[in-house]
């Protein structure tokens, strides 16, 4: 068992028979009275985010996740196919279960998939990915990075804003946490 005081950001645990992940942790010691632990937690199954306060000694069952690196093979409709490169076992995950991660997945890239009690519960992408711009308006001479942005579509189908100087066919670095353009990719 773990206590509320042991929880930290990113830690998974079971509460009321459900799997939760800690998003924010604050240990509060008011002037009077005993300390409290204020948590912002997310239900892994429903996606519901709640804020709760616990006594530091309250106990929870720890949840142990299995993380496996798998190769993203291809998609067919709303189904995405992955392969464990050690066992060659294949896994199908729906677009709904992947959420916004589909915007940053490139075929044949390795992606970390989290499992809980044998059930796939999420994917973890690298913080940054290199995408290729497949559609955007042409740039014009004199365009500068600070002059503004224009819409573009990446090779994954993801739509984002890029600086005016970015051309079709260029590789760009994108932050998977925010979905924002960062810079031209170094070749």
Steps between C-alpha positions, in 0.01 A plus 500: 500500500604859440386807687366825356830653611687258266307608189679723251425630151476211253452228766217253439288349775169326565219677681146365536589214262599735217837600353609860558807704407622799701520818291587748777616452858505761778588433864333773706579577864251762621582716801254309717410135478664209328655486153299405192588375154318673214497297178381552145438148367376347177294184462683298235185326370253790485747787459325694778726742687420587858663684789492331840648559842635211710662454837870414446457160666209383276599181319464393136590190307790572261440426133789349310501573128678295241669720237590339168669661202310402188540591135211687337437310177203657321139610533191364331195719544475583871721207609874536559733200496810459720757222532716389791840468330614233747206258481352621165163513676266750333259733677205696363402831663205717398531867407279584799736324744805676352346847516720785378804269478393407143607847388863424576542129418716418200503153346787274613582725800532351849235605753471410867165342587380466860312192621315442826407142587554402135274778366638784287430833672711756318788598279797718584651700219839668500478870592594603146448342157618586151213538254505588130282782369291354216270795439533875559481825308825606332732734684598835357835678487549711807286282728643491851438279803338787691285611207220253577385149437305302247313168516680180400425129490763247609560150360289355786200715401553733795407865436711768666627855461852549362709813423452653156845387378422126534453329163337173394733203547691653793553308821390678816538427870167488688437482876267201562384643835369827353473419129692816412769558237843545658758532223628365173638151547876457478597262224 
